[in-house]
Amino acid sequence: MKQLLVFLMVILSVPVLAQDKSDGSDLKQYFMVILTKGPNRTQDSLTVQKIQKAHLENIGRLHKEGKIDLAGPFADDTDWRGVFVFNVETQEEVEKLLQTDEAIHSGRLSYIIHPWLTQKGSVLR
């Protein structure tokens, strides 16, 4: 939990470009997904390559469909493996979309979902 708080403090301190509205009426909800090591990481190297290829293809598809706005791996070697930011209406939809990921389906990855708010139009720079 402490890692998540540090991560969120860092990501929220990144400068953003957005309309100047301080009353909160211009906030949009996204869903931040922290990908973690899953319970089944015993696959042979060929299977891991196939799972990874399917994982990346699924991310590309979800991005093209407008479901994922941000995705990427963490650069250090910890139990936290990566992050997705979903641009969908409900957590249930996030859960359903995560099940289309072979890395999650195979148990190689697991996840933690958190609703996340930011100003509409915010971008990383």
Number of C-alpha atoms within 10 A of each C-alpha: 6 7 9 12 10 11 12 13 11 10 11 11 9 11 11 14 13 13 11 8 10 9 7 10 9 15 16 14 16 21 20 23 22 20 22 18 18 18 12 13 13 10 13 8 9 9 11 16 12 12 20 16 13 16 18 16 14 18 21 14 13 18 16 11 10 12 19 22 16 13 18 13 13 14 9 9 8 10 13 21 19 19 19 21 21 27 18 17 12 13 15 10 12 21 13 10 16 20 12 15 20 20 26 21 15 17 15 19 21 21 19 12 17 12 13 15 14 16 19 14 12 14 12 8 7
